[in-house]
Amino acid sequence: MGVLIDITGERFGRLIVLRKSDTKKRLSGRRDVFWICQCDCGNIVEVQRDNLKLGNTKSCGCLNIDRITKHGMVGTNIYDAWISMVTNHKLEVTEAWLNFENFYKDMGVKESEELVLFRYDNEVEFNKTNCFWKRRGYINIQREGFGNSKYKGVHYEKSRNKYQSSIKINGKRYFLGRYSNEKDAAIAYNKKSLETYGEFANLNIID
């Protein structure tokens, strides 16, 4: 590994680097160096070193908003979907999609408010090949790969004769409880998924 170059105090677009952040691991598994930056608008953000150096990130996002405002996309269905995605899942979004124009180019027009952005695989970041539009109420049948239950996020523990409920968020699994009833465990998963992911929640159908 090469010697880390201190970029504290340097300016990149609207961003001034304040200090180095803790090293983080993105969904790709690569260890990346992040820096704490202050935007000219006052917001504090963490930005990957390479994205600063390559000019991929030049603001906290306000620069994109300024550009989009000029394009007249504010308030449209697809713009609202983009805002929700980057607000709730920023570290799970491919870098290119932090720019609305790239997201719009890849995903096209969101023709109805009933359409929701889904991922084929929740373990992979939001990107062009992993995302699709589907009407609200659609259930992505993918499992989390954790259990022996028909429900996502539910695992039957034979030794306890209980159903364990858990959810994976940003690569870390969170225990939600043990239940005598499989459906109760699935409901606990749905509740936490809605709380965490909002309209992007990947829910169980409770039959």
Helices and strands as residue ranges (DSSP letters): E 11-12, E 15-20, E 24-25, E 31-32, E 34-39, E 44-48, H 49-53, H 62-71, H 77-88, G 90-92, G 95-98, H 100-107, E 115-119, E 131-135, E 154-157, E 162-169, E 172-179, H 182-197, G 198-200
